[in-house]
Amino acid sequence: MSNPESTASRPNRRSGKRIARIDVVILVACFSVLATVAIPRQFELATEFRRADVASLAGSVNSAAQLANAFWVAAEQPDVLQLTRGDVAIINGFPSAATVAWTLESAETAAFNFAGGRWQHRDTPFGEPCGVTYEPPAVPGKQPRITLDQAGC
């Protein structure tokens, strides 16, 4: 007769509590496939999203500049428009580069850093061009220049 305590303390090979070498090999193979397929695709998607953010912001900046121009005309062409987010200096009928950001909602620019008429996407390395530049018109009657730069996105 066998001792019940001695059989209970020995690991049972059929209980599934041990990991076989083939299990480890399969796990490593799965991670290898994931690393070679999914991770590069993640970087591609991130680039596409940053480019879409830049294009969307450029459209928003253009719309905001046109709207500010309409307000300027309706207000009898003052030098400064008083908006709820701040005073917007007007140059040749459009917002100045320094104050154009006041014409946009914060949700539109949340992914960007703004300085002097240039929005730079926050998720790009320092110095990489990925953003929007705004320049008011140099002469009255012209449109502002809005430039997309997606080379470094």
C-alpha positions, 0 to 999 in steps of 0.5 A: 500500500502506498503512502497518500502523503508521499503521492500528494507532495510529488508534482503530477506531470499530467496536471499541467502545472509545468511549462514544457519547452515547446510551450516556451518556443511557441510563446517566443514565436508569437511574440516575434510575429507580433514584434515584426508585424504589429509594432511597425504598424503602430508607428505608421498609424501614429504618423498618419494621426499626426499628419491628420492633426496637422491638416485639421489644424490648418483648416481650423486656422483658415476658418478662424482667420476668415471668421475674424476677418468677417468680425473685423468688417462687421465691427467697422475695421478696428485695430483690435478685436475683443473676443471672449478668449482675448484681444486679437490684433488685426493686420490688414484685416486678419489676426496677427501671427502672435494673436491668431491662437486666440481665435481657436478653441483649446481642443483644436490646438491641444496636440500642439505647442504655439509660438509666434504664428507656428504650431508644432505637434507635441508628439514629434521630436524637437526640431522635426517639422510637423505643424502649421505656420500662419502669416497675416497678409502683407498688404490689404485685400490679400489672404493670410498664408497658412502653411502645412509642414508634415515632413517630420510627422 
